[in-house]
Amino acid sequence: MPKRVLVITAVPAERDAVAAGADARPVPLRGELAPRRFAPAGTGLTVDALATGVGPSLAAAGTATAIALALDPYDLVVSAGIAGGFAPAAPVGSTVVASSMVAADLGGETGEGFADAATLGFGLVVRQPPEALARAVAAATGSAHGPVLSVSTVTGTADRAAELAGRHVGAVAEAMEGFGVASAAALHGVPALEVRAVSNAVGPRDRSAWRVPEALTALTEACAALWPVVDSWEERRG
């Protein structure tokens, strides 16, 4: 039986970028999920790429639903898409692989500033990918390797960017779905990884400076390098 990977993206353009260059074919599924299934050449993998919607809630719900409905279990879940990058670690056009997936704005404001949900005693705010796999994927794809922040509200000011970077030293990118995807996968006992391509800098929202098509191309190239690493890692897991 081929090893099975579930890739979760926010929007169809990201899903299609993940599947680009492979022999992809649509697979019907109940509800709103519209997957692309493909088998990367030279591997024993079967990959289902799903666009579940923007934000941690839709990503978590879609991930959990896809895992629960699967006739055969998944061996790995990958959160993939475009992201904002923290300079200078992750410039526009580069790619990142998460060393951790962090719920960066889950918590509350206090008199001393923001306190995350873990500090308040309300559970986890960090999910970890398999460390050896994440490092191997980062090396194979030439990606920055560091924390990727999941937020419900995208950063739009320099002050907010500086505050996040100060609270999360070494953060390489900001996106919206990784922590939700990893949390849903963890409930089913499935490891998760996050891979992103940088379309813009974290900070003031200058849409004219965004490079979405270039980021989607970088995402396609990163995913092409990802599959052999995942395939060999699955073999090592036995």
C-alpha positions in Angstrom: 0.0 0.0 0.0 1.5 3.4 -1.0 2.4 5.7 1.9 -0.3 8.4 2.2 0.2 12.2 2.7 -2.5 14.8 3.3 -1.6 18.3 2.3 -3.8 21.1 3.6 -3.8 24.6 1.9 -6.1 27.6 2.5 -7.1 28.3 -1.1 -7.3 26.4 -4.4 -4.4 28.3 -5.9 -2.0 27.0 -3.2 -3.5 23.4 -3.6 -2.9 23.6 -7.4 0.7 24.9 -6.8 1.4 21.9 -4.6 0.1 19.5 -7.3 1.7 21.3 -10.2 4.0 19.2 -12.3 2.6 16.0 -11.0 0.1 13.6 -12.7 -2.7 15.1 -10.6 -6.3 14.0 -11.0 -9.4 15.2 -9.1 -11.0 12.9 -6.6 -14.6 13.4 -5.5 -15.2 13.8 -1.8 -18.4 14.8 0.2 -18.9 18.3 1.3 -16.8 21.4 0.5 -13.4 19.7 0.2 -12.1 19.4 -3.3 -8.9 17.3 -3.3 -6.3 16.7 -5.9 -4.7 13.2 -5.7 -1.4 12.5 -7.2 1.5 10.1 -7.0 4.9 11.9 -7.1 7.2 10.2 -9.6 9.9 8.0 -8.2 8.2 7.6 -4.8 5.8 5.3 -3.2 3.6 8.2 -2.0 0.0 9.0 -2.7 -0.8 12.6 -1.9 -4.2 14.2 -1.3 -4.0 18.0 -1.5 -7.1 19.8 -0.1 -8.0 23.5 0.1 -10.0 23.9 3.3 -10.4 27.7 3.6 -8.5 30.6 5.3 -7.7 30.6 9.0 -7.0 28.2 11.8 -10.6 27.1 12.4 -11.4 26.1 8.8 -8.0 24.5 8.5 -8.5 22.4 11.6 -12.0 21.4 10.7 -11.0 20.4 7.2 -8.0 18.5 8.4 -9.9 16.5 11.0 -12.7 15.7 8.6 -10.3 14.5 5.9 -8.5 12.3 8.3 -11.7 10.9 9.7 -13.2 10.2 6.3 -10.1 8.5 4.9 -10.5 4.9 4.0 -6.8 4.4 4.6 -4.8 6.2 7.3 -2.5 9.1 6.5 1.1 8.9 7.6 1.8 12.6 7.5 -0.1 15.9 7.2 1.6 18.9 5.6 0.3 22.5 6.0 1.4 24.3 2.8 0.9 27.6 1.2 2.2 31.2 1.0 3.1 33.3 4.0 4.6 36.6 5.2 8.3 36.4 5.9 10.2 38.0 8.7 13.2 39.8 7.4 16.1 39.1 7.0 15.6 35.4 7.6 12.9 34.8 5.0 12.9 37.3 2.1 10.1 37.5 -0.5 10.5 34.5 -2.9 12.2 32.3 -0.4 10.7 29.2 1.3 10.4 28.2 5.0 10.0 25.0 6.9 8.6 25.2 10.4 10.7 24.1 13.4 7.5 24.7 15.4 3.9 25.8 14.6 2.9 28.5 17.0 -0.6 29.9 17.9 0.9 33.4 18.1 -2.3 35.4 19.0 -4.2 32.8 21.1 -4.4 34.2 24.6 -5.4 37.4 26.3 -4.2 41.0 27.0 -3.1 41.7 30.5 -1.8 44.8 32.3 1.7 43.6 31.4 0.9 42.9 27.8 -0.1 39.8 25.8 -0.2 36.4 27.6 -0.5 33.3 25.5 -3.1 30.6 26.2 -0.4 28.3 27.7 0.7 31.0 30.2 -3.0 31.5 31.1 -3.4 27.8 31.8 -5.5 27.0 28.7 -3.5 24.4 26.9 -0.9 24.3 24.2 0.2 27.1 21.8 3.0 25.2 20.1 3.0 22.1 17.9 6.2 20.4 16.9 6.9 18.6 13.6 9.1 15.5 13.5 12.4 17.3 14.1 14.6 15.1 11.8 12.1 15.3 9.0 11.7 19.1 9.2 15.4 19.6 9.1 15.8 17.3 6.2 13.1 19.0 4.2 14.6 22.4 5.0 18.0 21.2 3.7 16.5 19.6 0.6 14.4 22.7 -0.3 17.0 25.3 0.7 14.5 26.7 3.1 14.8 28.8 6.3 14.1 26.7 9.3 12.4 28.3 12.3 9.1 28.9 14.1 6.2 29.7 11.8 3.5 31.8 13.5 -0.2 31.1 13.0 -2.4 34.1 13.5 -6.1 34.8 13.0 -5.5 38.5 12.1 -2.7 39.1 9.6 -0.1 41.6 10.7 -0.4 45.0 9.1 1.9 47.4 11.0 5.6 47.6 11.7 4.9 47.8 15.5 2.9 44.5 15.4 5.6 42.8 13.4 8.2 43.9 15.9 6.1 42.8 18.8 5.6 39.3 17.3 9.3 39.0 16.4 10.2 40.0 20.0 7.9 37.4 21.5 8.9 34.6 19.1 12.7 34.9 18.7 13.8 33.3 15.5 10.4 33.3 13.8 10.7 33.0 10.0 7.2 33.5 8.8 3.6 34.3 9.6 0.6 32.4 8.2 -2.8 31.4 9.4 -3.3 27.6 9.3 -0.3 25.7 10.5 -1.2 25.4 14.2 -4.8 24.4 13.4 -3.7 21.8 10.9 -1.1 20.3 13.3 -3.6 20.3 16.2 -6.2 18.4 14.2 -3.6 15.9 13.0 -2.3 15.4 16.6 -5.8 14.5 17.8 -5.6 11.6 15.3 -2.0 10.7 16.1 -0.6 11.8 12.8 2.6 13.9 12.6 2.5 17.3 10.8 4.9 19.5 8.9 4.5 23.1 7.6 6.1 24.3 4.4 5.6 27.9 3.1 6.7 30.2 0.3 7.1 33.9 1.1 4.9 36.3 -0.9 5.4 39.4 1.2 7.2 40.8 4.2 5.5 40.7 7.6 4.6 44.3 8.5 2.8 47.2 6.7 0.4 45.8 4.1 1.7 47.1 0.8 -0.1 44.9 -1.7 1.9 46.4 -4.6 5.0 44.7 -3.1 3.4 41.3 -2.8 4.7 38.6 -5.2 2.0 35.9 -5.0 2.7 34.3 -8.4 6.4 34.0 -7.6 5.6 32.5 -4.2 3.3 29.9 -5.7 6.1 28.9 -8.2 8.5 28.6 -5.2 5.9 26.5 -3.4 5.7 24.1 -6.4 9.5 23.8 -6.5 9.7 23.2 -2.8 7.1 20.5 -2.9 8.9 18.8 -5.8 11.9 18.5 -3.5 9.8 17.5 -0.5 8.4 14.2 -1.8 11.6 12.2 -2.0 12.5 13.3 1.5 9.1 12.3 2.9 9.3 9.0 1.1 12.6 8.1 2.5 11.6 9.3 6.0 8.5 7.1 5.9 10.8 4.1 5.0 13.0 4.9 8.0 9.9 4.9 10.2 9.1 1.4 9.0 
